[in-house]
Amino acid sequence: MKKRIFMLAAVSVAFILSACGGQNRPQWQQGEDNEAKVSAAVSATSADYDRDEESLDLNDPSNAVAHEDPDEEKILLPAPLKNRSEQILRRTGYIVSYNKDLKIPNWVAWHLTADRLEGPGKRKGVAFHPDVEVEGEKVDTYDYQRSGYDRGHMCPAGDNKFSQLAMEESFLMSNICPQIPNLNRGDWNEMEIQCRNWAKEYGDIYIVCGPIFFRQKHQTIGQHKVTVPEAFFKCVLCLSGGKPWAVGFIYRNTEGNHPKSYYVNSVDEVERVTGMDFFHGLDKKVQDKVERERVLP
């Protein structure tokens, strides 16, 4: 698939979508039902899964801005959300659905290609910083201090080495969720590495991840009351290599050290837990097939 690369002198334009409320409680607040679904999903295993505001120099390739093709966005982005706040923000390396009420993303999605894993983007010296384009209060890094939670990337810095601007935008607080340190630095990080290996093997994959809530009352941290998720999801789709496949993962926001198979789910199962519709721009027959299976290469 071809990417279109543009040279820009400013941060990507933000598009705002507002979701209208419904008569029922938001699905992410439906307490015990969702907790039961998460409990069942997070323990599901697959028998056949054993794989382990300065101006920019326009002549500097590290400032290249990559935008998804509109047709690719139809595949990548989840369907518009209902019964919860949603603001769509397009960044150099990812797209985020931000929730101003929870002060964290609903989801973050990106098309990871092998060439995005190398380049001039350097993490050293890049600090977490507020996203001035989000609606409502602006979360800052101090909200996480002494909270007991890491600043957990949804789209990881390691997926944004192709551009210094992309690397810096990965540290926007709109791309961050409170994560237990053991999860962020352990099993979650291992899955990020696995996704990079898939991108190298197949050339490209589509990734969507974000928080899961199943309690009616949520813990918050910091002055801005950042909401702490009870779990996280990640869905991966590959359309390269001849045979399309997809897989979902659910991680409780707790300490633990488990093999990847412990977290494996079908995308359909993740959709039931989150109330979201992933990869809905796919051909319907392809979508139905790949989302009900846990088939991995």
N, C-alpha and C positions, 0 to 999 in steps of 0.2 A: 504494500500500500504506500502511496506517495504522500509525503508530508509537504506542506507549503511553508516555507521559511520566510519570514518577513523581518526586516530590520526596523526597529522602533526606538524612539528616544524616550519613551515613558512606559510606565507599568500598564499592563493590559486593561482594556475597558471593562468595567463591571456591569453585568446585566442583572436586573432585579426582577425576580418572579415572586409574587405573593400568593400564598395558598389560602383558599377560603375555608372557613370552619365548617364542621358538619354537626349533625345532631348528636352523634355519639361521641364518647370520649375518644381522644386520639389512641390509635392502636398501641403506640409506644408507652401508654400509661395504663394498659389494661392488666396490671398487676399480676395476679396469681396465674392467669392463663399463659402469659408470656414467660413467666418464670418456669412454669412446667415445660413449655416448649424449649426454652434454653437448656434446661436440665436434660431433657431427652436428646436434644440436638448435639450438645457439647460432648456427650458420652457416646454418640454414634461413631462407629468405626467401619472402615471398608476392608473386607478380607483381602482384596487384591491391591491394597495401597501399601507399598513397602519402600517408597522413595524418600530415601532420605531427601535629600531630594536634589541628587547630583545629576548633571547631564551625563548621558551615556556616549561613549565613543562609538560612533556608527561603524567604524572600521575594525572594531574589536569583535572577533567572532564569538567571544564569550557572552556578548550581549544580544546574540541572535534570539529571536522570539519565535517559538514554534506554536502554531495554532492547528487544532484538529480540523480535518476536512469535515464539512457539514454532514456528509454521509457517514463518516466515522462517528461523529457525535451521536447520531441516531442510534448506533449500536452501543456506544459507551455509556451514555447517560441513563440513569434510572428514570422511570416515568415521574411526572410532577407529583409531589407529595400532597396529601390531604390532611386536614386537621392538625397541622403543625406549621410553624413559621419556616419559610424557605426563601433564601436570597441566593441566587446563582452568581458566582464570581469566577471569571475565567482568568487563570494565571498562565505563566509561561509553560509550566510543566504539568499542570493539572487543572481540574475544574472542581469547585467546591460548592455544595449546598449548605449554606450557613444558617444556623438557628439562633436568632437574637435573644430568644427566651432562655434557651439552655446555655448560650454563649460558647457553643462548640459546634462543629459541623454535624449535619445530618448524615452526609456522606461526602467522600472525596473520590474522584474518578480520574484515571489517566491511562493513556495508551503508551505502554512501555515497549520501546524498541531497543534492539541491541546497541545501536549507536548512541543512545542517550546515556549509556552507562560509562562512557568515557568522554573526556573533553577538558576544557579549561576551568570548569566550575570547581572552586575550592571551598571546603567547609571551614577551614581555619579562620578564626576571627569573625565569623558570622554569628550574630547574636539573635535570640528570639526577640520579636518586636511586634507591636500592635498592628492590626490591620485597620487602617484609617478608613477603608471603604465599607466596612460592615455597618449595618444598621444597629442602632442602640448603643449601649456602653461598649467601650473598647477594652477588651481583656489585655492585660500586660503580663510580662514574665513574673512580676512580683506576686501575682495571685497564686502562684505555685510554690512560693518560698515557704519552707518549713511545713508544708502540707502533708508530706509523706508520699506524694505522687510525683512521678516524672512528667515532663512535658513530652508527651508521646506523639511523634509524627504519625499522621495518617499516610500521606504521600512522603516517603522517606527521602532524606537528603541524598542518599546513595543512588537514587533514581534520577537525579537532576544534575549530573556532572557535565552535561552537554552545554551548559550555559551558566555563567556566573549569576545572571539575573534569576534564572530558574532556581539555582541553589539558594539564593537569598530569600526568594519568595517561599521556599519550603519551610522557612523559619517564621513565617507569619503565624500569629496566634490563632487565626481562623483555620489553620491546618493541624491544630494541636488539640489533644484530649488528655485529661488526667489518667495516667496509667500506673498501676502498681510497678515499682522498679523491676521486680523480678520478672514480670511479664514483658515489659518494654525491652529489657536488655537480654531476655532469654528467648522464650518460644516465639514471641511476636517477631523479634529480630531474625530468628531462624527462618520464618516464613518469608520475610522480606528478601533474604538471601536466596531462598528457593525460587521466588518469582524472578529474580535476576537471572538465575540459571536457566529458567524456562525461556526468558526473553532471548538469551544467547543461543539456546538450542533451536528455537523455532523462529527467531527473528523478531517476533513481536507478540505481545499479549495485551488484553484489556483487564484492568483491575478496578474494582470498586470496594471501598471499605468504609467503616464508620462505627459509631457506638450503638449499643443496644440497651434499652431500658425496660425493666419489667416490674419495677416497684412504683407505687403511687407517690411515695415521698422519697426524694433523692437527696443524697449528700451533696453539699456544695463546698467550694474552697475559695479563699481569697476575698478581697474587698468587693470584687464584682460578682461574687457568688457563681463561680463556674461550676456547672453541674458535672458530677462524677458518674460515668456510665457503670452499669453493672456487668457489661460484657461488650465484646467487639465482634464484628463480622468482617470477612474478606471474601469476595467472589472473584474468580479468575476465569477468563474466557480466552481460548486460543482458536483462531480460524485458519492458522497456517499449518503446514505439514501434511495436508491432504485430508485429514479427518478432524473436524471440529470437536472440541471437548470443553467442558466447563466443570468447575468444582467450587464448593463453598466451604468456609471454615468459620467456626464460632469459638471464641476464647472468652472464658469468664475473666473478669478483671480482678484476679486473685493470684496469689503465689502458686507456683507449681512448675514441674519439669516433666513434660510428657512428650512422647513421639508425635510427629505430625499427624499420624493416623487417628490420634485421640480427638482431634478437632475437626476431622473431615465430615462434611455434609454435602448433600446435593444443593444446588442453587435454589431449587424449589423449597427445600427445608428452611434455608436462610430467609427466603421471601415470606414464608409463613410466620417466622419469628419476628421479622422486622416490619412487616406490612408494606414492603417496597416491591417494586416490579423492576428487576434488573434486565439489562440487555434487551429491552422490549422492542428495539428497532430491528432485531434479527428477523429473518424469514420465520414465520410462525412454526413451520414444521421443524426447522433446525433448532429454534428456541425450545420447543417442547421436548425434543430429544435430548439435547445437551443438558438442560436444566434438571431433568429428572434422574440423571445418572451421576455416578461418582467415578467416571472413567478418567483415568490419568494415563499418560503415555508411559 
